[in-house]
Amino acid sequence: MAPQTDSSTDRPDTIVPLEKCFGAPNQNAFGSSVFFLPVSQQSENLEADAISQYRYFLGDAWARLGEQNWINGWAPVYVREPDNSRGILEELKSLSDREARQSAGLLLENTEDAEESCKALQDAFDSPTVTELRIFKVGDCSAMSGILIAAKLLNTGSLFLILLLD
């Protein structure tokens, strides 16, 4: 399923600053990108939707390197508990998987404006409208690695942030 790319008013206001910091939807298969699925396009399964957005982001690389390589590199590394009050920044810094934590560090610190990026992450993923949040480790089981943050938003849709680097 392709991401929602229009400027629909149904998109949460927090997506614009997130896209400014991490990039609009694309199929570059490298770097970072933000994707949004409105309620009408999302499934009941956040992980399935996350894999769909990841596949779209990878574009031709999905087939070129082989689906199995990308799926073998996919692993859930964090699920936010409903009563969690730590927030996305602390959650990213405390990932138990070393590779995912390193990728999260790049997401938090290696941007043009780290303060602006952190604020955009907090506004988007610490919003009271977030009903489910999961973080996945991604990569090709070789040179490429990264993380994908997936969040289901109450009555709005789902939000995804992908970071993939070599």
DSSP file (Angstrom, degrees, kcal/mol; ACC not computed):
  #  RESIDUE AA STRUCTURE BP1 BP2  ACC     N-H-->O    O-->H-N    N-H-->O    O-->H-N    TCO  KAPPA ALPHA  PHI   PSI    X-CA   Y-CA   Z-CA
    1    1 A M              0   0    0      0, 0.0    55,-0.2     0, 0.0    54,-0.0   0.000 360.0 360.0 360.0 125.4    0.0    0.0    0.0
    2    2 A A        -     0   0    0      1,-0.1    51,-0.1    54,-0.1     3,-0.1  -0.400 360.0-103.1 -72.4 150.7    1.5    3.3   -1.0
    3    3 A P        -     0   0    0      0, 0.0     2,-0.5     0, 0.0    34,-0.2  -0.282  34.0-100.0 -72.0 159.3    1.7    6.1    1.6
    4    4 A Q  B     +A   36   0A   0     32,-2.1    32,-0.5     1,-0.1    37,-0.0  -0.691  46.6 169.0 -74.3 123.9   -0.7    9.0    1.8
    5    5 A T        +     0   0    0     -2,-0.5    -1,-0.1    30,-0.1    32,-0.0   0.429  37.2 100.6-122.0  -0.8    1.2   11.9    0.1
    6    6 A D  S    S-     0   0    0      1,-0.1    -2,-0.0     0, 0.0     2,-0.0  -0.282  80.4-112.7 -80.8 174.0   -1.3   14.6   -0.3
    7    7 A S        +     0   0    0     -2,-0.0    -1,-0.1     3,-0.0    -3,-0.0  -0.166  53.2 168.6 -98.0  40.5   -1.7   17.6    2.0
    8    8 A S    >   -     0   0    0      1,-0.2     3,-1.4     2,-0.1    -4,-0.0  -0.148  43.8-129.3 -53.4 143.1   -5.1   16.5    3.3
    9    9 A T  T 3  S+     0   0    0      1,-0.3    -1,-0.2     4,-0.0     4,-0.1   0.590 103.4  75.6 -72.2  -8.4   -6.4   18.3    6.3
   10   10 A D  T 3  S+     0   0    0      2,-0.1    -1,-0.3     3,-0.0    -2,-0.1   0.658  74.9  97.2 -75.2 -15.4   -7.0   14.9    7.9
   11   11 A R  S <  S-     0   0    0     -3,-1.4     5,-0.1     1,-0.1   146,-0.0  -0.525  87.7-106.5 -73.7 138.5   -3.2   14.6    8.5
   12   12 A P    >   -     0   0    0      0, 0.0     3,-1.7     0, 0.0     4,-0.4  -0.332  22.2-122.2 -62.5 147.7   -2.2   15.6   12.0
   13   13 A D  T >  S+     0   0    0      1,-0.3     3,-0.7     2,-0.2   111,-0.1   0.754 107.4  70.6 -61.0 -24.7   -0.4   19.0   12.3
   14   14 A T  T 3> S+     0   0    0      1,-0.2     4,-1.2     2,-0.2    -1,-0.3   0.631  83.4  71.3 -70.6 -12.7    2.6   17.2   13.8
   15   15 A I  H <> S+     0   0    0     -3,-1.7     4,-3.0     2,-0.2     5,-0.2   0.879  88.0  60.9 -73.1 -37.2    3.5   15.5   10.5
   16   16 A V  H <> S+     0   0    0     -3,-0.7     4,-2.2    -4,-0.4    -1,-0.2   0.941 108.1  41.5 -58.8 -51.6    4.7   18.7    8.8
   17   17 A P  H  > S+     0   0    0      0, 0.0     4,-1.8     0, 0.0    -1,-0.2   0.867 114.6  53.4 -65.1 -32.6    7.6   19.4   11.3
   18   18 A L  H  X S+     0   0    0     -4,-1.2     4,-2.7     2,-0.2     5,-0.3   0.922 110.6  46.2 -65.3 -43.5    8.4   15.7   11.3
   19   19 A E  H  X S+     0   0    0     -4,-3.0     4,-2.7     1,-0.2    -1,-0.2   0.871 108.6  56.8 -65.3 -36.9    8.7   15.7    7.5
   20   20 A K  H  < S+     0   0    0     -4,-2.2    -1,-0.2    -5,-0.2    -2,-0.2   0.896 116.4  35.5 -60.5 -39.6   10.8   18.9    7.7
   21   21 A C  H  < S+     0   0    0     -4,-1.8    -2,-0.2    -5,-0.1    91,-0.2   0.853 135.0  20.9 -82.0 -36.8   13.3   17.1    9.9
   22   22 A F  H  < S-     0   0    0     -4,-2.7    -3,-0.2    -5,-0.2    -2,-0.2   0.450 110.9 -98.0-121.0  -2.2   13.2   13.6    8.5
   23   23 A G     <  -     0   0    0     -4,-2.7    11,-2.0    -5,-0.3    -1,-0.1   0.159  31.1 -87.3 101.3 145.9   11.9   13.9    5.0
   24   24 A A        -     0   0    0      9,-0.2    11,-0.1     1,-0.2   -19,-0.1  -0.290  69.1 -61.5 -77.6 168.4    8.6   13.4    3.1
   25   25 A P  S    S+     0   0    0      0, 0.0     2,-0.3     0, 0.0    -1,-0.2  -0.250  73.8 149.5 -53.8 135.3    7.5   10.0    1.8
   26   26 A N        -     0   0    0     -3,-0.1     3,-0.2    33,-0.0    33,-0.1  -0.946  53.0-126.4-156.2 174.8   10.0    8.7   -0.8
   27   27 A Q        +     0   0    0     -2,-0.3    33,-0.3     1,-0.1    30,-0.1  -0.204  64.8 123.7-120.1  39.1   11.4    5.5   -2.3
   28   28 A N        -     0   0    0      2,-0.1    30,-0.1    31,-0.1    -1,-0.1   0.711  59.1-147.3 -73.9 -21.3   15.1    6.4   -1.8
   29   29 A A  S    S+     0   0    0     28,-1.3     2,-0.3    -3,-0.2    29,-0.1   0.723  73.7  73.9  59.1  21.7   15.8    3.2    0.3
   30   30 A F  S    S+     0   0    0     27,-0.2     2,-0.3     2,-0.1   135,-0.2  -0.965  85.5  11.8-161.1 144.1   18.3    5.3    2.2
   31   31 A G  E    S- B   0 164A   0    133,-2.9   133,-2.9    -2,-0.3     2,-0.3  -0.648  97.2 -45.8  89.0-144.6   18.2    8.1    4.8
   32   32 A S  E     + B   0 163A   0     -2,-0.3     2,-0.3   131,-0.2   131,-0.2  -0.914  49.8 173.9-131.2 157.6   15.0    8.9    6.6
   33   33 A S  E     - B   0 162A   0    129,-2.0   129,-2.8    -2,-0.3     2,-0.4  -0.983  21.9-135.7-160.5 149.3   11.4    9.4    5.6
   34   34 A V  E     - B   0 161A   0    -11,-2.0     2,-0.3    -2,-0.3   127,-0.2  -0.915  21.3-173.5-112.4 135.7    8.0   10.0    7.2
   35   35 A F  E     - B   0 160A   0    125,-2.9   125,-2.8    -2,-0.4     2,-0.4  -0.958   5.8-165.5-128.8 147.8    4.8    8.2    6.1
   36   36 A F  E     -AB   4 159A   0    -32,-0.5   -32,-2.1    -2,-0.3   123,-0.2  -0.999   3.5-166.2-134.0 132.5    1.2    8.6    7.1
   37   37 A L  E     - B   0 158A   0    121,-2.8   121,-2.7    -2,-0.4     5,-0.1  -0.979  20.6-136.8-114.2 121.2   -1.8    6.3    6.4
   38   38 A P  E >>  - B   0 157A   0      0, 0.0     3,-2.4     0, 0.0     4,-1.2  -0.320  32.9 -99.6 -69.5 162.7   -5.2    7.7    7.0
   39   39 A V  G >4 S+     0   0    0    117,-1.5     3,-0.5     1,-0.3   118,-0.1   0.853 122.5  62.1 -49.7 -40.4   -7.8    5.5    8.8
   40   40 A S  G 34 S+     0   0    0      1,-0.2    -1,-0.3     0, 0.0   117,-0.1   0.688 112.1  36.8 -64.4 -17.6   -9.3    4.5    5.5
   41   41 A Q  G <4 S+     0   0    0     -3,-2.4    -1,-0.2     2,-0.1    -2,-0.2   0.553  97.6  93.6-110.2 -11.7   -6.1    2.9    4.3
   42   42 A Q    <<  -     0   0    0     -4,-1.2     2,-0.1    -3,-0.5     4,-0.1  -0.455  61.3-142.2 -84.9 156.5   -4.7    1.4    7.5
   43   43 A S        -     0   0    0      2,-0.3    -1,-0.1    -2,-0.1    -2,-0.1  -0.404  31.8-102.1 -99.7-176.7   -5.3   -2.2    8.6
   44   44 A E  S    S+     0   0    0     -2,-0.1     2,-0.7     1,-0.1    -2,-0.0   0.648 105.7  76.7 -77.9 -15.7   -5.9   -3.5   12.1
   45   45 A N     >  -     0   0    0      1,-0.2     4,-2.0     2,-0.0    -2,-0.3  -0.850  60.1-169.7-106.5 105.9   -2.3   -4.7   12.3
   46   46 A L  H  > S+     0   0    0     -2,-0.7     4,-2.3     1,-0.2    -1,-0.2   0.874  88.7  53.0 -61.5 -39.4    0.2   -1.9   12.9
   47   47 A E  H  > S+     0   0    0      2,-0.2     4,-2.5     1,-0.2    -1,-0.2   0.913 107.7  50.6 -65.0 -41.4    3.2   -4.2   12.2
   48   48 A A  H  > S+     0   0    0      1,-0.2     4,-2.0     2,-0.2    -1,-0.2   0.908 112.1  47.6 -61.9 -41.6    1.7   -5.3    8.8
   49   49 A D  H  X S+     0   0    0     -4,-2.0     4,-2.2     2,-0.2    -1,-0.2   0.882 110.1  53.3 -66.0 -37.4    1.2   -1.6    7.9
   50   50 A A  H  X S+     0   0    0     -4,-2.3     4,-2.5     2,-0.2    -2,-0.2   0.917 108.5  49.0 -63.7 -43.5    4.8   -0.8    9.0
   51   51 A I  H  X S+     0   0    0     -4,-2.5     4,-2.7     1,-0.2    -1,-0.2   0.894 109.7  53.2 -62.4 -39.5    6.1   -3.6    6.7
   52   52 A S  H  X S+     0   0    0     -4,-2.0     4,-2.0     2,-0.2    -2,-0.2   0.910 111.3  44.7 -61.9 -43.3    4.1   -2.2    3.8
   53   53 A Q  H  X S+     0   0    0     -4,-2.2     4,-2.6     2,-0.2    -2,-0.2   0.881 112.7  52.2 -68.8 -38.0    5.5    1.3    4.3
   54   54 A Y  H  X S+     0   0    0     -4,-2.5     4,-2.2     2,-0.2    -2,-0.2   0.917 109.2  49.8 -61.6 -45.1    9.0   -0.1    4.7
   55   55 A R  H  X S+     0   0    0     -4,-2.7     4,-1.2     2,-0.2     7,-0.3   0.911 111.2  49.0 -61.6 -42.6    8.6   -2.1    1.4
   56   56 A Y  H >< S+     0   0    0     -4,-2.0     3,-0.6     1,-0.2    -2,-0.2   0.933 110.0  51.6 -61.8 -45.9    7.4    1.1   -0.3
   57   57 A F  H 3< S+     0   0    0     -4,-2.6   -28,-1.3     1,-0.2    -2,-0.2   0.875 108.1  52.4 -58.4 -39.7   10.4    3.1    1.0
   58   58 A L  H >< S+     0   0    0     -4,-2.2     3,-1.9     1,-0.2    -1,-0.2   0.747  84.0 171.3 -71.6 -23.4   12.8    0.4   -0.3
   59   59 A G  T XX  -     0   0    0     -4,-1.2     3,-1.3    -3,-0.6     4,-0.5  -0.223  68.5  -0.1  53.6-129.4   11.3    0.6   -3.7
   60   60 A D  H 3> S+     0   0    0    -33,-0.3     4,-2.6     1,-0.3     3,-0.4   0.751 124.9  71.1 -63.9 -25.8   13.3   -1.4   -6.3
   61   61 A A  H <> S+     0   0    0     -3,-1.9     4,-2.4     1,-0.2     5,-0.3   0.797  86.6  66.9 -63.2 -27.8   15.8   -2.4   -3.6
   62   62 A W  H <> S+     0   0    0     -3,-1.3     4,-0.5    -7,-0.3    -1,-0.2   0.943 113.6  28.6 -57.6 -49.1   13.1   -4.7   -2.1
   63   63 A A  H  < S+     0   0    0     -4,-0.5    -2,-0.2    -3,-0.4    -1,-0.2   0.875 118.0  58.3 -79.6 -39.2   13.2   -7.0   -5.2
   64   64 A R  H  < S+     0   0    0     -4,-2.6    -2,-0.2     1,-0.2    -3,-0.2   0.909 117.9  30.3 -60.9 -45.4   16.8   -6.3   -6.2
   65   65 A L  H  < S-     0   0    0     -4,-2.4     4,-0.3    -5,-0.2    -1,-0.2   0.585 124.2-101.7 -89.9 -11.0   18.3   -7.5   -2.9
   66   66 A G    >X  -     0   0    0     -4,-0.5     4,-1.3    -5,-0.3     3,-0.8   0.435  15.1-109.7  96.3 127.7   15.5  -10.0   -2.3
   67   67 A E  H 3> S+     0   0    0      1,-0.2     4,-2.6     2,-0.2     5,-0.2   0.861 115.4  61.1 -53.6 -39.5   12.5   -9.8    0.0
   68   68 A Q  H 3> S+     0   0    0      1,-0.2     4,-2.7     2,-0.2    -1,-0.2   0.872 100.0  54.2 -61.7 -37.5   14.0  -12.4    2.3
   69   69 A N  H <> S+     0   0    0     -3,-0.8     4,-1.0    -4,-0.3    -1,-0.2   0.918 112.5  43.5 -60.7 -43.1   17.1  -10.3    3.1
   70   70 A W  H  < S+     0   0    0     -4,-1.3    69,-0.4    -8,-0.2     4,-0.3   0.889 115.6  47.4 -71.4 -39.4   14.8   -7.4    4.2
   71   71 A I  H >< S+     0   0    0     -4,-2.6     3,-1.2     1,-0.2    -2,-0.2   0.878 107.8  55.7 -70.4 -37.1   12.4   -9.5    6.2
   72   72 A N  H 3< S+     0   0    0     -4,-2.7    -1,-0.2     1,-0.3    -2,-0.2   0.794 107.1  51.6 -64.6 -26.5   15.3  -11.4    7.9
   73   73 A G  T 3< S+     0   0    0     -4,-1.0     2,-0.4    66,-0.5    -1,-0.3   0.514  90.2  99.5 -85.2  -5.6   16.6   -7.9    9.1
   74   74 A W    <   +     0   0    0     -3,-1.2    64,-0.2    -4,-0.3    -3,-0.0  -0.686  45.0 155.2 -85.4 127.9   13.2   -7.0   10.5
   75   75 A A  E     -C  137   0A   0     62,-2.0    62,-3.6    -2,-0.4     2,-0.3  -0.947  43.1-121.0-153.5 132.9   12.7   -7.4   14.2
   76   76 A P  E     +C  136   0A   0      0, 0.0    60,-0.3     0, 0.0     3,-0.1  -0.570  33.3 169.5 -68.9 132.9   10.4   -5.8   16.8
   77   77 A V  E     +     0   0A   0     58,-2.9    19,-0.4     1,-0.3     2,-0.3   0.493  59.2  20.7-122.0 -10.2   12.6   -4.2   19.5
   78   78 A Y  E     -C  135   0A   0     57,-1.5    57,-2.5    17,-0.1     2,-0.4  -0.946  47.2-173.5-162.7 137.9   10.1   -2.1   21.5
   79   79 A V  E     -C  134   0A   0     -2,-0.3     2,-0.3    55,-0.2    55,-0.2  -0.990  30.1-128.4-130.5 123.6    6.4   -1.9   22.3
   80   80 A R        -     0   0    0     53,-2.5    53,-0.3    -2,-0.4    -2,-0.0  -0.556  21.2-133.1 -72.9 128.0    5.1    1.0   24.4
   81   81 A E    >   -     0   0    0     -2,-0.3     3,-2.1     1,-0.1    -1,-0.0  -0.546  21.7-115.3 -76.6 147.6    3.0   -0.1   27.3
   82   82 A P  T 3  S+     0   0    0      0, 0.0    -1,-0.1     0, 0.0    -2,-0.0   0.808 114.9  46.4 -56.0 -32.5   -0.3    1.8   27.7
   83   83 A D  T 3  S+     0   0    0      2,-0.0     2,-0.2     0, 0.0    -2,-0.0   0.276  82.8 129.2 -95.4  12.8    0.8    3.3   31.1
   84   84 A N    <   +     0   0    0     -3,-2.1    -4,-0.0     1,-0.1     0, 0.0  -0.474  26.6 172.0 -70.9 132.5    4.3    4.3   29.9
   85   85 A S        +     0   0    0     -2,-0.2    -1,-0.1     2,-0.1    -2,-0.0   0.213  50.3  99.6-123.2  13.4    5.1    8.0   30.6
   86   86 A R  S    S-     0   0    0      1,-0.1     4,-0.4     2,-0.0     3,-0.1   0.880  76.7-138.3 -70.6 -38.2    8.8    8.0   29.6
   87   87 A G     >  -     0   0    0      1,-0.1     4,-2.4     2,-0.1     5,-0.2  -0.008  26.0 -73.8  93.2 158.5    8.3    9.5   26.2
   88   88 A I  H  > S+     0   0    0      1,-0.2     4,-2.6     2,-0.2     5,-0.2   0.830 124.9  55.7 -61.0 -38.5    9.8    8.8   22.8
   89   89 A L  H  > S+     0   0    0      1,-0.2     4,-2.0     2,-0.2    -1,-0.2   0.943 113.2  41.0 -63.2 -46.8   13.3   10.3   23.4
   90   90 A E  H  > S+     0   0    0     -4,-0.4     4,-1.5     2,-0.2    -1,-0.2   0.884 113.5  54.8 -66.7 -38.7   13.9    8.1   26.5
   91   91 A E  H  < S+     0   0    0     -4,-2.4    -2,-0.2     1,-0.2    -1,-0.2   0.919 110.1  46.1 -61.3 -43.6   12.4    5.1   24.7
   92   92 A L  H >< S+     0   0    0     -4,-2.6     3,-1.0     1,-0.2    -1,-0.2   0.898 112.2  50.5 -65.9 -40.7   14.8    5.5   21.8
   93   93 A K  H 3< S+     0   0    0     -4,-2.0    -1,-0.2     1,-0.2    -2,-0.2   0.741 111.9  48.5 -69.6 -22.8   17.8    6.0   24.1
   94   94 A S  T 3< S+     0   0    0     -4,-1.5    -1,-0.2    -3,-0.2    -2,-0.2   0.190  72.4 140.3-107.6  17.6   17.0    2.9   26.2
   95   95 A L    <   -     0   0    0     -3,-1.0     6,-0.1     1,-0.2   -17,-0.1  -0.380  47.0-145.1 -59.0 135.5   16.4    0.3   23.4
   96   96 A S  S    S+     0   0    0    -19,-0.4     2,-0.5     4,-0.1    -1,-0.2   0.785  78.0  86.7 -77.5 -26.5   17.9   -3.0   24.5
   97   97 A D  S  > S-     0   0    0    -20,-0.2     4,-2.5     1,-0.2     5,-0.2  -0.649  73.0-147.7 -76.1 122.0   19.0   -4.0   21.0
   98   98 A R  H  > S+     0   0    0     -2,-0.5     4,-2.3     1,-0.2     5,-0.2   0.903  94.4  47.0 -59.6 -47.5   22.5   -2.4   20.4
   99   99 A E  H  > S+     0   0    0      1,-0.2     4,-2.3     2,-0.2    -1,-0.2   0.913 113.9  47.9 -63.6 -42.5   22.1   -1.9   16.7
  100  100 A A  H  > S+     0   0    0      1,-0.2     4,-2.5     2,-0.2    -1,-0.2   0.899 111.0  51.5 -64.5 -40.1   18.7   -0.3   17.1
  101  101 A R  H  X S+     0   0    0     -4,-2.5     4,-2.1     2,-0.2    -2,-0.2   0.887 109.4  50.5 -63.8 -39.1   19.9    1.9   19.9
  102  102 A Q  H  X S+     0   0    0     -4,-2.3     4,-1.7     2,-0.2    -2,-0.2   0.918 111.4  47.8 -64.5 -42.9   22.8    3.1   17.6
  103  103 A S  H  X S+     0   0    0     -4,-2.3     4,-2.0     1,-0.2    -2,-0.2   0.901 110.3  52.5 -63.1 -40.7   20.4    3.9   14.8
  104  104 A A  H  X S+     0   0    0     -4,-2.5     4,-2.1     1,-0.2    -1,-0.2   0.886 105.0  56.0 -62.1 -38.4   18.1    5.7   17.3
  105  105 A G  H  X S+     0   0    0     -4,-2.1     4,-2.5     1,-0.2     5,-0.4   0.894 106.7  49.6 -60.4 -40.0   21.2    7.8   18.4
  106  106 A L  H  X S+     0   0    0     -4,-1.7     4,-1.7     1,-0.2    -1,-0.2   0.898 109.4  52.2 -64.0 -39.9   21.7    8.8   14.7
  107  107 A L  H  < S+     0   0    0     -4,-2.0    -2,-0.2     1,-0.2    -1,-0.2   0.866 116.8  39.2 -62.7 -37.0   18.0    9.8   14.5
  108  108 A L  H  < S+     0   0    0     -4,-2.1    -2,-0.2    -5,-0.1    10,-0.2   0.813 130.7  21.0 -83.9 -32.2   18.3   11.9   17.7
  109  109 A E  H  < S+     0   0    0     -4,-2.5     2,-1.0    -5,-0.2     5,-0.2   0.737 105.4  69.4-114.9 -27.8   21.8   13.5   17.2
  110  110 A N  S  < S+     0   0    0     -4,-1.7     2,-0.3    -5,-0.4    -1,-0.1  -0.370  75.8 104.6 -98.4  57.3   22.9   13.5   13.5
  111  111 A T  S    S-     0   0    0     -2,-1.0     3,-0.5    -3,-0.2   -89,-0.1  -0.846  83.3-106.3-126.1 165.6   20.4   16.0   12.1
  112  112 A E  S    S+     0   0    0      1,-0.3     2,-0.4    -2,-0.3    -1,-0.1   0.894 116.8  19.0 -59.1 -40.5   20.8   19.6   11.1
  113  113 A D     >  -     0   0    0      1,-0.1     4,-2.5   -92,-0.1    -1,-0.3  -0.813  68.9-176.4-134.7  92.6   19.0   20.8   14.1
  114  114 A A  H  > S+     0   0    0     -3,-0.5     4,-2.6    -2,-0.4     5,-0.2   0.853  85.3  53.5 -59.9 -37.5   18.9   18.1   16.9
  115  115 A E  H  > S+     0   0    0      2,-0.2     4,-2.1     1,-0.2    -1,-0.2   0.926 111.3  45.1 -64.7 -44.2   16.7   20.3   19.1
  116  116 A E  H  > S+     0   0    0      2,-0.2     4,-2.3     1,-0.2    -2,-0.2   0.899 113.5  50.9 -65.3 -40.9   14.1   20.8   16.4
  117  117 A S  H  X S+     0   0    0     -4,-2.5     4,-2.3     2,-0.2    -2,-0.2   0.912 110.2  49.0 -63.5 -43.7   14.2   17.1   15.5
  118  118 A C  H  X S+     0   0    0     -4,-2.6     4,-2.5     2,-0.2    -1,-0.2   0.900 111.3  49.8 -63.7 -41.2   13.7   16.0   19.1
  119  119 A K  H  X S+     0   0    0     -4,-2.1     4,-3.0     2,-0.2     5,-0.2   0.913 110.2  50.4 -63.8 -42.1   10.8   18.4   19.5
  120  120 A A  H  X S+     0   0    0     -4,-2.3     4,-2.0     2,-0.2     5,-0.2   0.902 111.0  49.4 -62.7 -41.0    9.2   17.0   16.3
  121  121 A L  H  X S+     0   0    0     -4,-2.3     4,-3.0     2,-0.2     5,-0.4   0.932 113.5  46.1 -62.4 -46.2    9.6   13.5   17.5
  122  122 A Q  H  X S+     0   0    0     -4,-2.5     4,-2.2     1,-0.2    -2,-0.2   0.927 111.9  50.2 -63.7 -45.6    8.0   14.3   20.9
  123  123 A D  H  < S+     0   0    0     -4,-3.0    -1,-0.2     1,-0.2    -2,-0.2   0.888 119.5  37.6 -61.0 -38.7    5.1   16.3   19.3
  124  124 A A  H  < S+     0   0    0     -4,-2.0     3,-0.3    -5,-0.2    -2,-0.2   0.924 127.5  29.7 -79.5 -46.4    4.3   13.4   17.0
  125  125 A F  H  < S+     0   0    0     -4,-3.0    -3,-0.2    -5,-0.2    -2,-0.2   0.562 118.8  50.7-100.2  -8.9    5.0   10.3   19.1
  126  126 A D  S  < S+     0   0    0     -4,-2.2    -1,-0.2    -5,-0.4    -3,-0.1   0.262  80.6 125.9-106.1   9.9    4.2   11.6   22.6
  127  127 A S  S >  S-     0   0    0     -3,-0.3     3,-1.9    -4,-0.1    -3,-0.0  -0.353  71.8-122.8 -64.8 145.5    0.8   13.0   21.6
  128  128 A P  T 3  S+     0   0    0      0, 0.0    -1,-0.1     0, 0.0    26,-0.1   0.665 109.9  69.2 -63.9 -13.5   -2.2   11.8   23.6
  129  129 A T  T 3  S+     0   0    0     24,-0.1    25,-3.4     2,-0.0     2,-0.6   0.603  72.2 104.1 -80.2 -10.1   -3.6   10.6   20.3
  130  130 A V  E <   + D   0 153A   0     -3,-1.9    23,-0.2    23,-0.2     3,-0.1  -0.621  40.3 169.8 -74.1 115.4   -1.0    7.8   20.1
  131  131 A T  E     +     0   0A   0     21,-2.8     2,-0.3    -2,-0.6    -1,-0.2   0.618  67.3  19.2-101.5 -17.4   -2.8    4.6   21.0
  132  132 A E  E     - D   0 152A   0     20,-1.2    20,-2.4     2,-0.0     2,-0.4  -0.970  62.7-176.3-153.2 136.7   -0.1    2.2   20.0
  133  133 A L  E     + D   0 151A   0    -53,-0.3   -53,-2.5    -2,-0.3     2,-0.3  -0.993   6.6 171.2-139.8 131.5    3.6    2.6   19.4
  134  134 A R  E     -CD  79 150A   0     16,-2.7    16,-3.0    -2,-0.4     2,-0.4  -0.982  17.1-153.1-136.6 147.2    6.2    0.0   18.2
  135  135 A I  E     -CD  78 149A   0    -57,-2.5   -58,-2.9    -2,-0.3   -57,-1.5  -0.984  14.5-168.3-123.0 134.8    9.8    0.3   17.2
  136  136 A F  E     -CD  76 148A   0     12,-2.6    12,-2.2    -2,-0.4     2,-0.4  -0.919  21.2-129.1-122.2 145.6   11.4   -2.2   14.7
  137  137 A K  E     -CD  75 147A   0    -62,-3.6   -62,-2.0    -2,-0.4     2,-0.3  -0.783  35.4-173.8 -86.3 136.5   14.9   -2.9   13.7
  138  138 A V  E     + D   0 146A   0      8,-2.2     8,-1.9    -2,-0.4     2,-0.3  -0.860  20.2 105.6-129.8 164.4   15.3   -2.9    9.9
  139  139 A G  E     - D   0 145A   0    -69,-0.4   -66,-0.5    -2,-0.3     6,-0.2  -0.907  68.3 -86.0 152.8-176.9   18.0   -3.6    7.4
  140  140 A D        -     0   0    0      4,-1.4     3,-0.1    -2,-0.3     5,-0.1   0.201  60.0-108.9-108.1  14.3   19.3   -6.1    4.9
  141  141 A C  S    S+     0   0    0      3,-0.5     4,-0.1     1,-0.2   -71,-0.1   0.716 104.6  51.4  64.6  21.2   21.3   -8.4    7.2
  142  142 A S  S    S-     0   0    0      2,-0.5    -1,-0.2   -73,-0.0     0, 0.0   0.027 122.0 -15.5-143.9-103.9   24.5   -6.9    5.7
  143  143 A A  S    S+     0   0    0     -3,-0.1     2,-0.4    -2,-0.0    22,-0.1   0.798 111.0  75.3 -88.5 -30.9   25.5   -3.3    5.3
  144  144 A M        +     0   0    0     20,-0.1    -4,-1.4  -114,-0.0    -2,-0.5  -0.672  54.0 157.4 -91.6 134.8   22.2   -1.5    5.8
  145  145 A S  E     +DE 139 165A   0     20,-3.0    20,-2.8    -2,-0.4     2,-0.3  -0.984   6.5 121.0-149.4 160.4   20.6   -1.0    9.2
  146  146 A G  E     -DE 138 164A   0     -8,-1.9    -8,-2.2    -2,-0.3     2,-0.3  -0.968  44.1 -90.5 176.5-162.7   18.1    1.3   10.9
  147  147 A I  E     -DE 137 163A   0     16,-1.4    16,-2.6    -2,-0.3     2,-0.4  -0.941  14.8-151.3-137.6 160.2   14.9    1.6   12.8
  148  148 A L  E     -DE 136 162A   0    -12,-2.2   -12,-2.6    -2,-0.3     2,-0.5  -0.990   9.2-157.7-132.6 123.9   11.2    2.1   12.0
  149  149 A I  E     -DE 135 161A   0     12,-2.7    12,-2.3    -2,-0.4     2,-0.4  -0.901  13.5-172.2-101.4 126.9    8.9    3.8   14.5
  150  150 A A  E     +DE 134 160A   0    -16,-3.0   -16,-2.7    -2,-0.5     2,-0.4  -0.972   5.3 178.2-123.2 133.4    5.2    3.0   14.0
  151  151 A A  E     -DE 133 159A   0      8,-2.7     8,-2.9    -2,-0.4     2,-0.5  -0.998  21.6-145.0-137.9 134.6    2.3    4.7   15.8
  152  152 A K  E     -DE 132 158A   0    -20,-2.4   -21,-2.8    -2,-0.4   -20,-1.2  -0.859  21.6-151.2 -95.0 130.4   -1.4    4.3   15.6
  153  153 A L  E >>  -DE 130 157A   0      4,-3.5     3,-1.9    -2,-0.5     4,-1.4  -0.886  25.9-100.9-109.3 131.6   -3.2    7.6   16.1
  154  154 A L  T 34 S-     0   0    0    -25,-3.4   -24,-0.0    -2,-0.4    -1,-0.0  -0.242  96.1 -20.8 -53.0 120.8   -6.7    7.7   17.6
  155  155 A N  T 34 S+     0   0    0      1,-0.2    -1,-0.3  -116,-0.0  -116,-0.1   0.636 130.3  76.1  55.9  19.0   -9.4    8.2   14.8
  156  156 A T  T <4 S-     0   0    0     -3,-1.9  -117,-1.5     1,-0.3     2,-0.3   0.721  93.2-104.4-123.8 -50.2   -6.7    9.6   12.4
  157  157 A G  E  <  -BE  38 153A   0     -4,-1.4    -4,-3.5  -119,-0.3     2,-0.4  -0.992  44.2 -53.2 152.7-153.0   -4.5    6.9   11.0
  158  158 A S  E     -BE  37 152A   0   -121,-2.7  -121,-2.8    -2,-0.3     2,-0.4  -0.964  36.7-152.6-129.7 145.8   -1.0    5.6   11.4
  159  159 A L  E     -BE  36 151A   0     -8,-2.9    -8,-2.7    -2,-0.4     2,-0.4  -0.938  11.6-172.6-120.7 137.3    2.4    7.4   11.4
  160  160 A F  E     -BE  35 150A   0   -125,-2.8  -125,-2.9    -2,-0.4     2,-0.5  -0.994  10.2-170.1-134.6 136.7    5.7    5.9   10.4
  161  161 A L  E     -BE  34 149A   0    -12,-2.3   -12,-2.7    -2,-0.4     2,-0.4  -0.991  13.0-168.5-125.6 122.0    9.3    7.2   10.6
  162  162 A I  E     -BE  33 148A   0   -129,-2.8  -129,-2.0    -2,-0.5     2,-0.4  -0.921  10.0-177.6-114.9 135.6   12.0    5.1    8.8
  163  163 A L  E     +BE  32 147A   0    -16,-2.6   -16,-1.4    -2,-0.4     2,-0.4  -0.993  10.3 168.3-127.9 123.1   15.7    5.6    9.2
  164  164 A L  E     +BE  31 146A   0   -133,-2.9  -133,-2.9    -2,-0.4     2,-0.3  -0.962   7.4 155.9-140.0 119.7   18.0    3.3    7.0
  165  165 A L  E       E   0 145A   0    -20,-2.8   -20,-3.0    -2,-0.4    -2,-0.0  -0.865 360.0 360.0-135.4 166.8   21.7    3.9    6.6
  166  166 A D              0   0    0     -2,-0.3   -20,-0.1   -22,-0.2    -1,-0.0   0.407 360.0 360.0-106.7 360.0   24.8    1.9    5.8
